[in-house]
Amino acid sequence: MAEPLHPGDPRQLGSFYLDGRLGAGGQGVVYEGYGPDGERVAVKALHGVRDEDRETLRKEIWAWRKVAAYCTAKVLHADLDGPIPFVVSEHVAGPNLRQAVERAGRYGPDELRRLAIGLATALVGVHRARVVHRDLKPENILLAPDGPRLIDFGIARIEEQPTTTGLLKGTLRYMPPERYRGEHGDAKVDVWGWGAVVLFAATGRHAFSGDTAPVIARQVETHHPDTSVLEEPLRSLVTASLAKDPADRPSAEDLLLGLVGAIDLKEATRRAVPGDRPEPPEPSRAELAEVVFTGLGVREQEAVPQMLLRMVAPGERAEDTLRSARRDEFSDGQVDERVVDRVLRDFTEAGVLVWADGTVTLSSAALIRAWPRLREWADGERAGLGVHQDLVDASRLWHGHGRKRSDLYQGTALERAQSWAATGRRHLTLNLVERGFLDAAAGLSLRRGRVRALISVGLAVLLVVAIGAAAVAIDQRRTVVGQRDRAASAQVAGLAQSLRRSRPDLARRLAVAAGALADTPESWSALVALRHQVERRSVRLPDFDAIWSDLDGSGRLLAAAGGNQAGLWEADSGRKVGSFRAAAGVGGVDVSDDGRTVAVRVLDGTVAILSAPGLRVRNVIRYKAQGLLSAAELQLSPAGTYLAATETDANRFGITVWDTRTGRQVFHDPHITGFVSFSPQETVLSIKSDKTVTWTDLRTGKKVPAPDFHIGEEPGFQAVRFSPDGRTAALPGKNGVRLVSLDTGTSLEVEGDKDVTRADQTFSHSGEFLATQLNLWRVSPDDGVVMRYPTTMDECAAGTFRFTAGDTELRCTSGDGVLFSLDVSRYTERPARTPVEYDLATSSRDGSTMAVLRDDEAVEIWSTSPLAKRFELPKERFGTGAGLKLSPNGRMLAVGTGMGDEKIDVWDLSKRTRIGSLPGAVTQYSDPVVENVDFAPDGRSLVRNRPDDAGSSLSFWGLSPMRRIREVRGQPWGAVAFRPDGKAVLSGHTLVEFPSGKVLRRGSTGLEAGRYSADGKMIFDGPSELRASVSFYDAATLARTGYVLRTGDLTPTGRYSLPVHDAGDRVLAVAYGKSDADGEIKLWDLRTRTALGIPLTGHRRTVLAMAFTPGGQSLVSVDSTGGFRTFTVAPARLRAELCATTGALTKAEWKANIPDVPYQKTC
């Protein structure tokens, strides 16, 4: 478990609760933290960050994000603008290398070789991402169960160290000679670090062991460490990696080649998986709490929620969520005092509680998020925690001061407490003092009422008629108000849907209001759509009438020009940071990618170069545009070093380039026009003209060879674009985008969209994605377009499409300065693990469990809430007829190997044991397990339909022990499904009694593969390989009812996942895709049988299986790359998430949009 927080440590950073310290150094402290959804993370708080350092840190974090997931801890979030800058990364279970050596001693030969392979593999991945770590040391290597991970990419920078006395932190010990000489160094810096780290693991000592900086520096420059302790080939590789001259060191790929004989990262990663060295990761506080809880008896477990919730306060900030409870608060007259003491003692000994001086408190606010049980208990009790805390304080005051009548609740306070005690509690109970307090208050109120009754008896008779009439009026008013609110809810939901694109922020607030007014089909649909849409913002920033606008390379700054002025705004905050005026008027604007330079065309025939953010004229120089007047187009180079102006007037054309630092003209061609771009290094000027591309070296002014873009006969209307690392160039074509490697000259065309020749394009910062306008492409021949979002020129001006830092948003701006952004993180976020091919998946009917079959023939078992991999079954050989089927409660699994014998193995997942196999038969028919096997609702029986040459047989099996109960032949049996009561089985269109095998009813022959609703009253059938629709049947009569739902196109391969519905039969989820390369999910409201919201997107491939989590809060789905996604679907949680994102309607917005309903607080 992490070290406890120190006095002065923050309890929360951003939205992350902190639970303890994982480590500390000169650059900051790493905390164990928990996000709002309970995800365990590592939070690094950075110390001593100056304002001028923050931009550099952003670049370093961006570099960190480029590295493959198997190499490092994934960056999840970063906030560098607050008072305490911090970075959030995934939590890696395992010690760092220094801790491992200190605890278990130096590495033996075999485990040392695995470590060396793992580190070399990680370095190859890092360097392939064009990143250099520069601080490789034992503390920055985490030993995860699947191999070493590198952390602190560039963030753990070299700090100034004392030069005379004192031990050093270790960074200097692993720094190569060239870094001591002040050189920045290249990838060979990391190779030196690899050698020093491997030698440390082998010997348990630093290779350079001086105690002061001068001594270490001298050793690094002159000392050659003894590597004789190493075996070959490690000895030669480590010796070479510690060469004083970087040119003499091998590359990371050379290291890997020398260790495994090939540069196969997948194979190397497999070989690097540690053996016995990594000790089991220390359990978290939440895991210890779960161990304690499961070890308690039934009576103690029942007492835990009501006891722990007394220590939870209703605050939002971490420091406001804890309260101390006195020991006597747990005495309620119902739970034995010995039970209370055992619960307190066991949780205190585990470090979950702090019990001292008669009071008890939770050891950390983070536990409320980290422990799923406590999070669920707290969420269920959240609305009443404040009421209970007030009751605790009031009853304690009353009891401690002689139980005076004057201290008792009365009026509204009493009614509020009584209402909560009667109907609002879920887990909390009243203790003896609180119960006595409410009883005394109620008694006092009753006595006072009797006195008033005697005084008022004469008036009572006169009021009877009036009261009766008033009761009727109140009931009628409630009915009218309810009808009004439902009508208003539907109307506001429709308004929210209509504003989804043009005003997404307001639309989200309207959807929340619609859901608060009434739970209508329309409000639910609006909540789903607004929560899961990609449209994020649409806001106009300029404070004047703008005509031209542009964004910097990260969409961070927006520049606009119009009339006689120009301005610069921060896109996120909307704050204006610069302004410029020109008496002659302005006629265009452009911003450099780095956001430091702005070019404004002035109508006196000049171009003003301005320094951002203040928009001050740089060097008081304006650049005369030679003959370039009304039609001049401006283009700044990435860092603003050069300005290109293009004349496209009907009578004149030409291109001119100036050096903005000196005003010197560096290029001019009066005979050419086209589309201009610069390479990232600003060395190459590219001009796309008609069907040719010409490149000019701006350093020499000479033309250089341009690659062949295979332009063909179709003229293009866009410039060549370069990837951020300058290694790839892209040009749109007729059917897609042509990508050319500038290293090798090879090219490929990523297809997927017709006629993109007029579409502006931009690379993502990672270089993995390309946007043609607001259509998103993955730069891979296997993927192509992953998101289509058509735009108009009114919405997005040409040339203004930008990815934000981290590639989470895609932004553009209209000519008049309206910033429009899409949330594309669902497509661009790096997978939590390396994508692998998955062939099959299935989910349990209760939504608790999913099973997936990887293409390497391993079956993974996952829990859905929270989403986590539980374990893998032993690998077996699977054929084309393989299949999986889970029991309704997720505890049993049927696995068909599809190897020709049609044998089906049955597993008890709770014990992780195979309990038996269903016999197979030689047959020409396939036996898909997903349709032809089903478990009884209690999981104790199983039905199998087995096709054979004589027709088919329906067999019933008991599973404890495994035995055949009955077999029925002679019927054309079909797909099987147990009825929810377990007393009958539906096979095709025939209902059969279980276990007798008696045919109860036959239905429509159109019923082929039915599945029962949760209440057993409805049957869903479809989609199938040949039918993209869902039909509904009455479960009692097996007759079709209602109309068919058209679910959308199936994938060309016919792969599909079965529809799923929630436990309340309110919503149905159906997966589909226009191709095998995409997967979308449609939701349907089963009350109205209408589409719910918009399609849920983000999957890279076909969706294989879905599951509504127990309670129906979320939908979990998995695709054929192994990518899981979780979508919130429950109305209450959708409202809460939208409230957290956008907030509630203001009173002014409410009055403008819902004038007929009084204002309500909705968040």
N, C-alpha and C positions, 0 to 999 in steps of 0.2 A: 504494500500500500504506500502511497505517496507520503512524503514528509508533511506534517501539519503546516498550515499557513502560519507565517510569522506575524507578530504585531506590526501593523502598518501595511501589510499586504492587502491588495484589493480583494474583495469578495466576489466581484463581478467585473468583467470587461466586455463592453458591448452587450450582446444578448447571452453571453456565456457565463455560467456560474462556475466559480473556481473551488476545487475541493482540496488541493494540496500542492506541494512543490515537488516537481520531478527532477529539478536541477537548477543550478544558478552559476553565473559567471560574471565576468567583467562587463559583458554586453547586455545582460538582462537575466530574467528569471523565467523558467519554463514551468508552467502550472498544469496540473491535470484539471480539465474542465468538462462541462457538459452543456450541450446546446439545448434549445427549447424543446426538442423532440427526444431528449435523453441521450443523444449520441455522445460517446466518450471521445474527447479530443485532447490535443496538446496545445496550450496557449502560451506563446512566448511574448512576454512583455519586454519591450526594448527600452534600455535606459540611455540617457544622455544623447538623445536624438535631436540634432539641431534642425531648424527649419530648412536649411539648405541641403540636409541629408535625405529629406523625405522623398524627393523625386528619384534619387539614386536607389533608395530602398524599393520603390515601386518597380523599377527596372529589374532589380535583383529578384523580387518575388515573381515577377513575370517570367524571368529565366527559370526559376525553380519550377514553375508550373509547366514548362515545356518538357521536363524530364519524364521519361516513362514511369508508370506507376510502380513497376517492380523494383525500381532503383531507389526510391525515396519515399518519404511520408508525404502524401498528397496535401497540397495547400487547399484549405477549404474556405478561408476568409482572411481578409487583412483590413485593418483600420489603422492608417498611418497619420490621420489628421487630428485625432483626439489628443487629450493631455498625456495619455499613456499609449503610445503606438504599440500595436500588438499584431501578431500573425497567428492564425489558427491552422493547425494541420491535423491530419488523422492521427489517432493514438496508435502507436506501434507497441504491441505487447512484447516486452523483453528488455533486458538490461543493455547498457552501452558496452562497448568492448572493454573499456577500462574497468568497469564494475565486474564484468565477467572474469577477467584475468585476476583481479584482486580476490574474488570469492572462490574461484575454482583452480587458480594456478595457470601456468602457461599451457599453451596448446600442444597436443601431441601431433605427430606427423600427418595422420589422416585428417584429423579435424582442422589442422592448419592449412592443408591443401584445399579443403572445402571452403574455408574462409577466404583464402587467396583467390579462388575461382569466383566466389560470390562478389568480392570487392572488385575484381577485374571486370566481371560482367556488368556490375553497376556503373563502373567508369566508362565502359564502352557505350552504354545507354546514355549516360550524361553527355559524353563528348559528341555522340551522334546528334544530340539535340543542340549542338553548337554552344554548349555551356561548359564553363570551367568552374570546379568547386572552389579551389584555392584555400581550403581550410580543412583538409582531410587529416583527422586525428582520432584517437580512440573514442573520445567523448562524442564525436559526431557520427559514430557508426552504431546503429541500433541493431541488435541481434534478434530479428523477428523469427517466428517458427519457420517461415518459408525462405529464409536467407537474410543476409545483412541489408540494411537500408541506410542510405546517406541522408543526413539532415543538415540544416543551416547552410544553405547555398548562398554564400556571399554575405549573409546577414551577420554571421559571427566574424566580423572584420577584425583586423589586427589593431589592438589597442596599444597605447603607449605603455611600456612596462618600465619599472625601475631598472637602472643600469648598474647598480652597485650591489645591492643586497636583496635578499628575499627570494623565495622560490617562485617560479613562473608557472603560468597556467597550463602550458603544454603547447600552445599554438606555435611559439617560436621554435620549439624542439622539432616540429614537423614542417618547417619552412625551408625551402631549398636556397642555395646560395644566391641565385639571381634575384630572389625577393629581398634578401638583405642588401643587395646592391641598388635597390630602388626600382628594379624592373617590374613591370606588371606581370609578366610571365604568361605562358600559354598552357595547353593541356599537359605539358611535361611537368608542370608544378604538381599536378595530381598524381602523376606516376611516381615522383619522389615521395609524396605522402603515402602512396600504396606500399612502397618498399619499407619505409620507416614503420608503418603500422603493422605489417606482416612480421617484421623483426621484433617489434614490441610483443606481439602475441606469442611468438616462439620463445622469447627469453624472459618475458615478464618485466623487462627494463626498457627505458627509453634508449634509442640508438645514440642520441646525443644528450648526455646526462648532466651537463653543467648546471650550476645553481644560479648563475647570473647571466644577463643578456650578453655581455661581452664574451664570456666563456663559451656560451652556446654558439654564438656567431663564429668564434674562432674554430670550434670543433666542426661546425657545418662546412667551413671553408677548407679545412685541412685534414680532418679525421676520416678514416675509412673504416666503418664498423665491421666487426668480425661476423661473417655470415656462415662460418663453418658449422654452426649448429643446424643449419638447414640441409635438407636432402635435395638432390637434383629432381626436377629442373628449377625448383624454387631458389636454390642458392644462386645460380647464374642470373636468374631474372631479378632477384632482389639486389644483387650486386650491381647489375646494369642500371636498375631504376634509381640507384643512389649515386650515379655518376655526377660529378661536379658540373660538367658541361651539359646543358639540356639536349644538345644535338646528339649526345652519346646515349641518351636514355631511349628505351623502346617506347612505342605508343601503347595505349591501353589495349588495342586490338592485338598488338604483338604479344603482350602479356597473356591474353586469353588464348591466343593461338599456341603459345608455348606450354600452356597448362592443360588444355583439352584437345589440342590438335585441330581445332576448327573454330570459326567465329559464328557459332550457332547459339544465339542468346537463349533460346528456349531450352536447348540441351544443357547449356552451361548453368542456367538457373536451376534445372533439375539436379545437376551434380552438386550444386552449392548448398542444397538444403542441408542444414546441420544435422549431425547425428545426436549423440547424447549430451553435447555441451550445453545447449540452451536450457537453463533451469526453467521450470514452469513459471510463467509470469506471475508476479505478485498479484493476488486478487485485489480488485478495487473495493472500496468501502461498500458499494452496492452489492458486489458478489459476496462479501462477508455477511452482509445483512440477509441475503437470500439463504446462505448456508445456515445461519442461526435460525431463521424462520422455519426452514424445512426440518430442522432438528428438534423443534418444539413439539409438544403434544397438541392434541386437538384443542383442548381448552385454552392453552396458551396462545395458539395461533388465532383463535377467535378473538382473543383480547388485544392482539397486537394493533390492528387498525385503529380502534377507539383510543388506545393509549398514545400511539405515535401522532395521531392527528391533533392531540392536545398541544403538541409542540410546534404546529404549523400555523403561521399567521397569514392573513390574506394579502400581504404586500406583493408587489411586482418585482422590486429590486431584491437581490439576494439577501442583503442585510435586513430587509423588512419582512422576511418570510419565516423567521424563527421566533419562538417565544419559550421562555422557561416555565415549566410546570412544577408545582410543589408536589411532593410525594403524596400528600393527602388528597390531591385532586383525583387520583385514580381509584378512590374508594367509592364505589357506587352501590354497595350492598348486594351486588349480584355476582361479581367476579371474586373468587377466593383471593385473599390477600397474599397467600403463598404463590398463586399463579402470577399476580402482579410483580412480586419480588423476583421470581425467576425470569420473567420477561425482561425486567429492568437490568438484572444482573448479567444475563447472557448477552444482551445487546451492548451493555457497557463494556464487558470484557473484550468484545470484538471491536471496540472502538467506534461503534455506531452511535452510542449515546454517551453523554457526559453527565454523571450522577455524582453530585458533590454538594455538601452543605444543605441537604434537604431538597434540592431542586434538580430537575432533569431537563436536558435539552438535547436536540439533535447535534451531533458533532459538526455537521456541515449542512448549509442550505442546499448544496449541490446534490445531496442525497435525495431530495424531493424529486429531482429530475432523473438522477442516475438509477434509482431502484424502481423498476417498472411497477411493482406492486404499490409502493408508496405514491408514485406519480398517479396511478389510477385511483387510489383512495382519495388523494388530495383533489384531483379533478372532479370526482364525484361529489365532494363535500365543499367545493370552492365557494359556491354561492352563499353558504351559511357560516363560513369560518368567522366572518366579522361579527355576526349575530352571537355566535357562541363565545367569542372572546369578550364581547361586552357583557354577556351573561356571567362569565367567569369572574370578571372584575367586580361587577355589581354584587354578586352573591358573596364574594370574599369580603367586600366592605361591610355588607349587612351582617354576615356571620361574625366578623372580627370586632364589631362595635356593638355587640349586645343585641343583635337582631331587632333593631328599631323599625317601627312601622314606616317612619319617614324615609328610610333607605330602600323601601320596596318599589318595584316597578308599578306603574299605573298607566292607564290610557294606551297611547300608541306603542310605547316601549313594551308594555305587557303583551299586547296583541301580537306584536312582531315576534317576541320570544316564544309565545305559546304556539303561534303558527309554525315556526321553525321546529319546535320540539315535537309537534304533532305530525307534521307532514314533510318537513324539509330535510330531516336527517337521513344519512345513508349508513354511516358507520359509527359516528360519535354517539355516546350515551351520556345521560345526565348523572352526575355523581350525587351523593347524598345531600350535600350543601345546596347544589343548584336545584335539585328537585324540591327541597324544603323551601327554598327561596321563591320558586314559582308557585308552590302550593299556598304559601303565606300571602303572596301578592294576589293570587286569584281569590282567596278567602276574603281579604280586605276589600277587594273590588266588589265582591258579592254582598258583603255587609253594607257597604255604602250604597249599593244599588237598592237594597231593601228599604233603607231610609228614604231614598228618593221616591221609591215606589209608593210608600204610605202618603207622602206629600202629594203625589201626582195621581192618586187613585181616582179623584174626582174628574180629572181631565182625561183619564184613559178611555172612558166610555165614549167621550166626544171624539176621540181620535181614531176609534176602531175603523169607522168607515173610510176615513182619510188614509189610514195606514194600509188597508186592503187595496185601495185604489193605487196607492204609491207603489206597493209591491208589484202589482200588475204592470205599472208604468216602468218600473226598474227592469223587470224581466223583458219587457218589450224593447226598452232602450238598449239592453245588452244585445238583443237579437239584431237590432238595427245597426248598432255599432260594429258588431261582428261582420254583418253583411257589407257595411261600408268599408271596413278594413280589408276584407278579402277582395273587394272590387278594386280598391286603391292599390293593394299589393300586386294584383295582376297588371294594372295599368302602369305602375312604376317599374315593374319588371320588364315590360315591353319597352319602356323608355330607356332603361339601362341597356337592353340588347341593342337598341338602335344607335346608342352612343358608344358602343364598344370600341369602335375604331377611331372616331373623331375626337372623343373626349374620354379616354379610358379611366382616368382618375375619378371623374364625376360618375361615370357608369358604375364603377366598383362601389362607390358610396350609395348610389341608388339601389344597387342589388342588395346591399346590406339592409337598407331601409325597407325594401320590399319583403325580405325574409323576416324582419322584425314585426311588420304589420300583420302578416299571416303566413302560415305554411301552405302555400298554394303551389300547384304544378308549375305555374309561370315563375314564381319567385325562386323555386328550387332550380329550375332550368337556368335562370339568370345567374344565380350564385355559381353553378358549375361552370358556365361559360366565362364569367368574369374572373374566376379563380384560375382557370387553366388556359386562358387565351395567351397568345404571345404578345399582343399589344400591351405596352407598358406605360408609355407617356405620350402625350401630345399637348404641348404648351407653347405659347407664343412668348418669346423673350424680348424682342426689341420694344423700346418705348417711343418709337417713331415709325413712320410709314416706310418700311424697308422694301426694296425691290430685289436686292441681291443678298445672298448669305452663303456661308461656308462653315465647315467644321474642321478642327485640327485632326491629326491622325488618329486620336483616341476618342474623338467625340466629346472631349472634355471642355473645349472652348467653342463658342459660336460667335462668329463675326457677321455683322449685317451692315448694309450700306443703302442709303436712299436719300434723295433730296440733296442737302449739302453737308451730310454728316455720316459718320460710320461709328460703330460701337462694338465692344467685345464683352461677352457674358460667360460666366461659369455655367455650364449646362445643367449641372446637378442642383446647385443652389439657386440659380436664376439671378445671381448677383452681378451687377454691371461692374466691370473692372477696368474699362478703358473707353475713351471717346476721342474722336477726331472730327474736325470741321474743315471744310474747304469752300471758300466763297464762290468758286466757279461751279460747284456741284460735283457729285461723285457719280461714277458709272460702272462700278464693279468692285468685287472684293475677293481675295484669296488668302488662305491661312496655310502656313507651312505645317508639315506633319508634326514637328516637335512643339508647335504652338508658340514659338518665340518670335515669329515674324508674320506681319500682316501686310499685304500689298493692296492698295486702294487706287483704282483708276480715277483720276481727276479730269474733269471735262475741259481743262485748259490744255489738254494734250500731253499731260505728264502722268507718271505713276509714282505715288508716294510709298516709300518703304518705311513701315512703322515697327517699332519694338513693342512686343507684347510683354506684360499685359496692359501697360499704361497707354499704348498707342501713341507714343512720342515719335516724332519724325527722326529717323536714324541719321546721324551725322549731317543733319540739315541738307540732305541731298535728295533731289527728285530726279527721276530718270526720264529724260525726253524720249517718248516713243516715236521713233522715226517714221513718220507717215502713218502711224497706226492710230486711227481715230475711232469712229463710232463702233466698229465691230471688233475691237481688240479683246482677246481672251488672255487671261493671266494665269500663269502656272508657276508657283514657287517650288523649288527643290525641297527634299524632305527636311533638311536642317535650315532652309531659308538662305543658303549661300548664293543661289542663282535664281533669277527671275526670267521666265520666258514669256514673250508676248506674241500672239499669233493673229495675223490679219486675215480675216475671212470675208472681207467686203467684196461685192460683185466686181469691182473695178481694180482692186489691188489685193495682193496676197504676199505673204512672207513671214518669216519667223526670226525673232531676235532674242538673244540671251545676254543678260548682264550679270556681272559679279556684284551682289548687293553690298559687299564690304567696301568696295572701291569705286563702284559706279562704272567700271570698265566694261566695254562690250566684248564678250568672249566668243560670240557666234552670231552671224547674220547671213541669211540666205533669202534674197528677195524673190527667188524663183520657186519656192517650195511652200506648201501649206499642208496641214495634217494635224494629227493628234499627238501632243507632246507629253512625255513623261521622263523622269530621271531615275537612275538606279539608286538603291538605298545609300550607297557610298558617295553619291553625287559625282561620279566620274564619267558616267555615260549619259548622253542625251539621246533619247529614242524618239523618232518621228515616224508615225504610222501614216502613210500617204497612199490613198487609193488601195492598190494591191501590193505595195512594197513597204518594207521596214528598213530604215537607215539608222545607223548608230554612229555617234561622234564622240570621241574622247575629248572631254572638256579641258583636260590638262594640256593637250597638244593641239587641239583644234582639228585633228585629223580623223577621217572616217575609219571605223573599225568594222570587221565582219559581223554581221548580225545573223543569228541562227535562222534556219528555215522554219517558218511557221505554217507552211502548207496552206497558204491563204486561198489558193484556187481562184475560181471565177467570181466568187461572191465577195463584193467589196465590204470591208468592215468600217464601222463608224466609231471605233473606240481606240484608245491608246493601249500600248503594251504595258502591262503591270508586272512589277517585280515582287517576289516574296520578300519578307523582311530580312532574311539572311542573304539575299541577293543571288541565290543559287538556282532559282526557277523564274522563268518569265511566262506570262500567260496572255493569250489573245483570244477573244471570243470568235467562234465560227458559226457555221450554219446550224449545226446540230448540237453544239456544246462548247466546250472551252479547250483550246489547244495549249498544253503545258510543255515547255521545253526546259530540259536540264542544261544549265549553262556550264556545268562541270563536264558532262559527257556528250552533250549535243543531241542526246536521244529525246524523243518527244512522244506524247500520248495525247489522245483526245478523250476527255471525260464527257460522255454523252448523257443526255437526259432532258434536254429542253430545246425546243425548236426555235430557230430564228432569234438568237441572242446577240446578233451582230450589232444591234443598236443599244445594247444594255451596258451600262457602266459597271465596272468590276473593281473589287478591292480584296486584298488578302487579309485574313485574320492575322493577329500578332503572332500566333503560334505557327502560321504557315500551313496549318492542316485544313483550313477552310477557305473558300472563295465565295464572295457574294457578287452576283450579277444583279445589280439593283438590290431588291430585298429578297431575292431567291438565294438560298444557301446551298452550296456545293461542298462535299467532302473531296479533298484533292486525292482521289483514289479512283482507278478505273473500275473498281468493284462497287462503288457507292453512287457517284453522280449527285443529282439533286436530292437533298434530304428535307428541304422545306421550300415550298412555293408560296410567295406572297406578292401578288401583282400590285404595282403602284402606278400612280399617275404623276405627271410633271407638276401638277398643283400640290401634291403631297410632298414630293421629294425632287429637289432640283438636281439636274445632272451633275455628277462629280462630287456629290456630298455624302455618299454612303461610307460609313465608318464603323469598325468594330471598337467597342470600348476596351480598356485594359482588362486583361483576363478573358476577353472574347465572350463575355456573358451577354452583352447587348449588341444589337445592330442598329445604328442610328442614321438618320438623314435629316435634312432641313429643307423646308420649302423656301421659295424665293423671298417671301416676306418674313422669314425668321421663325416659323413654327417648327419646333424640335419634335421629331417623331421617333420613337424607339420601340424595338421589339426585344423581348426577352428570348434569347436563343440558347440559354445555358443548358436546356434539356438536350440540345444537339451537340454543343461544343464541350461540355464538361467531360473531363477524363474519366473513363470507367474506374470504379473502385478497385477493380482487379483486371488483369490482362484478359481481353476478350478471347473466348474460345468458342468453338462451335458446339451448339447443343442440338440434339436430334429430337428429343421428346420432353414433354413436361406434363404434369397433372397436378390437380389441387384437390384437397378434401372438401367435402360439402360444407363443413362448418367454417371453412376459410382459414383454419389455423395452420395448415401444413401444405407445402408444395414439394414435389419430387421432380428432379430434372435429370435427364440422361445426357452426359457429355459424349462427344464423339470419340473420346478415348476410353469409352465403355465403363465409366464410373457413374454411379447414381448418387446424387447429392440430395440430402434431406434439409429443407429450410422451414423455419418458423416465419410467420408473416407479421406478427405483432409482438415485439418489434421484429423487423426484418433481420434475420440472422441465419447463417448456415449452421446447422446442428452437427451433422456428421456425414460421412460417406459410407456406402455399402461396399463390400469387397468387389473388385472388378470381375466382370464376366464377359464372355464373347456375346455380342449381339448381332443379329442379322436384320434384314430389311423389314421383317414382320414384327419387330420388337414393340413392346407396349408397357405402359404403366397404369396402375389404377389404385388410388388411395381409398381407404374406408372413410365413411362420413366424418368420423372424429379424428382422422389422420393418424391413427395408431397402427393400422395394418396397411401393407402394401403388396399388391400383386405385380409381379415382374415377369413379362413374357420375353424370352430371349430372342425369339424369332429365328432360331437356328435350324429349323426344319422338323424338329421333333414336337413342336407346338407345346412344349412343357411350360407350365406357369409356376414360378416359385412364389410362395406366400411368406412374407416377413412380418414379424412382430417388432415394430419400430421402437416400442417402449423398452424392449429388452435387446434390440439390435440382433435378433436371432432369426434364422430361417426356420419356420415351424413345419414346413412340408412343401410338397409340390403336387400340382394337379397333373394327372397323366395326359400325355399327348396322343395323337393319332396321325398316321400317314394319310394325308389328304391333299387334294389339289386346291383347296380353299384356304384363304387367309383367315387368321383368327385374331383380329385386332383387340387387344386386351381392353383398351379404353371403352369399347362398346359392348364387348361380349362377356365381361366380368363385372359383377357389382357385389359390394358388401352390404350385409344387413345393417340397419341403423345402429344396432348395438355392437357391431363389429365382431359378433360371435359366429356368424354364418356367412355363406358366400354362394352366389349363383353363377353358373357358367353356361353360356351357349357355345357349343362346339360344333361347327359345320363339319360334315364328313360326306363321303360319296353317297351315302344312303339318305341324305337330307340334313338333319342336325339333331342334336340331343341337348336337352336342358337338364343340368344336374345341380342338385342342392348339396352343399357341403357344410358340415360343422367344423369349427376350427379349434376347439379345445376339448378333446384332442381332435386332430384332423381326420375326418372320416366322411364318406359319401352317405348322405341321408336318403336321397332318392334320385332316380334318373328317369326322365320322360322322353320318349322318342315319338317319331311319326308326325311331327308338326313342323311347319316352316318357321321355326323360331327366328327371331331377329335380335337386335340390340336389347340388352337387359337393363332394368332399373328397379330396385326395391321401392315399394311404396313407403312413405315415411313412417307408417305404423308397423312396418316389418311383417305384415300378414299376407302380403301378396307381392308378386313380381310382374312387371310389365315387360313382355318380350315381343318386340315389334309392335303389332296391333292387337296382341292377345294378353289378357290379364289372367295370371295363374295363381292359385292359392298356394301359400307357403305354410308348411312343408309338404302338403298332401299332393301337390301337382295337379289339382283339379282345375279345369278351365272355367273361369268365372264369367268372362265376357270377351267378345271380339268387337273391335272397333273398325274405324275406317282404314282401308288398306294404305292410305296416304301416310299413316302414322308409322314411322320407320325407326327412329332413334330417340324416343321420348325421355324426358327427365322431369321429375315431379317438382312442383313448387314446394316451398318449405312447409306450407300448411296442408299439402296433399290434395288441394282442390283443383289444381291446374296442372297441365302437362305441356312442356315446351318441346318442340321438335324442330331441329335445324340450327344453323346451316349445315349443309353437307358438301361433299366434293362437287356436286352438280347443282346445288340449290343455295343461292345466296339470300335466304329468307328464314324467318322463324314463324312457325304456325302454332296455334294454341288449341288445346283440346280439354274438354271437361273431363276431369278424372273419374267422375262417377259413371258417365255414359260412354266415354272414349269417343265422343263426337266433336268435330271441329267447332270452335266457337270464335266469333269475332273475325277480324281481318288479319291478313298476313303482314308482318313487319319485313320490309325490304332492308337488308342490312348493308348493302353495298357490294362492290366487286370483290370476289375472292382473288387470291393470288394466282398467277398463271400456273403454278405447280399444284394447285389444289390443296395446299396445306392450310389447315384451319385449326382453331382451338374451340372447344365447346363453350357455348355461352354459359355464364354464371349469373346467379341472382343472389341478393342479400337475404338474410334470415327473415326479414319482414316482408319479403315479396313485393318490395316497392320499386326496385330498380333492377334492370337486366343489362348486362354488359356483353357486347358482341364484338369480337376482333375481326378486322378485315384489312385489306391492303390492295393498292392499285398494282403492286408488283411485289416480287419476293424480297425486294430491297427496302420495303417500308412496312410498318405495322402501325395501325391506328385502332382505336377502340371507340365504339359508339355506345352511349348509354341511352336506355329507354325507360321512361316512367311507366310502370306497369299499371298505375291507376288510370292513366289516360291513353296508354299505348302510343305515346308520342315521344319524339326524340328529346333527350334531356341534355341541354347545354350544347356544346360543340364536341367534335371528335377529340379524344385525348391522344396527344402525339408525344414523340420523343424516342420511340424505339427505332433502332437501326435496322432491324430485320423483322421477319414475321413473328407475331406474337404466338407463343406456344401454349400458354396457360394463364389463367387469371383466377383471382380469389378475392372475395370480399372478406375483410378481416372480421373476426368475431365482434359483434356489435354494429357492424356495417359502417364504421367510420371511414374506411379507406378501401380502395381497390388496389391490389398488388398484382403486377403482371410481369412476365419474363419472356424474352424473345430468344431467337435462335443464336444470338451471340452470348447468351448468359447474362444479358443486361436486365436487371430488375428495375421497375419503376413503381412508385407508390403515389396514387392519386386520391386526394381527399374527396369524398362524395356526400358525407352526412351534412345536412343543412346547417346545423348548429356550429359544427367545426368549420365549415366553409365561411360562415359569417365571422367567426373569431379570427380566422386567418386573413380575411379581407380587412377586417378592422385593424389588425396589426400592420397591414401593408399600407392602407390609405386612410384609415380613420372613418369617422361618421360624417354625415351631412351637417354642415353648419346650419344655424337657424335661418340664415338668409337663403341658403340653397333649398332647405326644406320648404320655405314659404313660396319660393319660385317654382318648385317642381311638384309639391304635394299640398296645394293651398287649401284643400277641403278637409284635411285631417290635422288635428293639433300636433304640434311638435313633440316628438318622442326621442328619448335618449336611446340610441341603437347600439352603441359600443361601450 
